[in-house]
Amino acid sequence: MAQTVETIAKALNARAEGDLQLPIEGASEPSAAGERQIALAMDPKYAPGIAQGKARAAILWEGADWQSYGLSAAIFVARPRLAMAGLSKAFDPGPEIAPGIHPTAVIDPTAEIGADPAIGPFVVIGRGVRIGANARIAAHVMISEGAKIGADALILQGAKIGARVVIGDRFICQPGAVIGADGFSFVTPEKSGIEEIRETLGHRDEIRQQSWTRIHSLGTVEIGDDVEIGANACIDRGTVRATAIGRGTKLDNLVHVGHNVQVGEDCLLCGQVGIAGSTRIGNRVVLGGQCGVSDNIFVGDDVIAGGATKIMSNAPAGRVLLGYPAIKMDTHVEAWKNIRRLSRLFAQVSELRETVTKLAQKGSAE
């Protein structure tokens, strides 16, 4: 995807100087950049690498003396990571999905497909499905009966979208995701060991044989606009009401959202996050990789939880959490500092005890 320095600068809404018509075919780290690549040196610490590569243009920090690096052109940005978003979009060709509907796709005659679709091989679209305009659907995707998907969807290989799922506009779904599988919900005829432990927090009167009866999932999943779902993520349908994912929320690979969960807007759920059933997640919540959230609790707006945190009770809005169980991040850090000091403290106590014993023995002898 050939660009020029000028078109890249416009895409980044950034200022540029030098030869703005210089052709650019890609981006690279400074030391490995070729003549038709733009070097990414948005921090002064990366600038020495420019001399090691062959780039004639670079993206630099504001105020950089670009000519001193022997460049023919430069683009200046104030926020490097935001610039990466625009730059990567400019050079990303997207998946190759041929326009039109592939002859091997199986589409129920009652399905409604919007204008200008690109539907790949072996896609299956069920009865009564409605899909908006400009949909791009890659090979082996299955969309079950009654599902509704908005405009400009991108659904990649092998994704499965269950019956009656409702999805907004500009949806992005990575390969292998499953949206709308049944929830993991079972009950025993008598009080189960799990129910007893919940009440007693550890005590069991007796251990009895028990068998599980399935609670069927009658609800569905509702997903807002501009949501992205990572590879092999799973979102279970609700038992009666819908599991919901709010507008602008992004799920990483291998995230699991249980039945009846309500996730707010503009959240980030990182890899291997698991949220148990009927929990509510507020807006703009960030859960680091491998975070776990217990069932039937509430996580307030703007909560940030570090990687592997286990949230087992309600978390108030704005709280920053870390650890298992989750506590305030600064408290957790201080606690681990103290734990690392324990061996030294034990040695000091042992030395003090020995000194006291000697003094006591000396006093007795006198």
Buried (B, 14 or more C-beta within 10 A) or exposed (E): EEBBBBBBBBBBEBEBBBBBEBEBEEBBBBBEBEBBBBBBBBEEEBBEBBEEBBBBBBBBBEEBEBEEBEBBBBBBBEEBEEBBEBBEEBBEEEBEBEEEBBEEBEBEEEBEBBEEBBBBBBBBBBEBBBBBBBBBBBBBBBBBBBBBBBBBBBBBBBBBBBBBBBBBBBBBBBBBBBBBBBBBBEEBEEEBEEEBEEEEEEEEEEEEEEEEEEBEBEBBBBBBBBBBBBBBBBBBBBBEBBBBBBBBBBBBBBBBBBBBBBBBBBBBBBBBBBBBBBBBBBBBBBBBBBBBBBBEBBBBBBBBBBBBBBBBEBBEBEBBBBBEEBBBBEEBBEBEEEEEEEEEEEEEEEEEEEEEEEEEEEEEEE
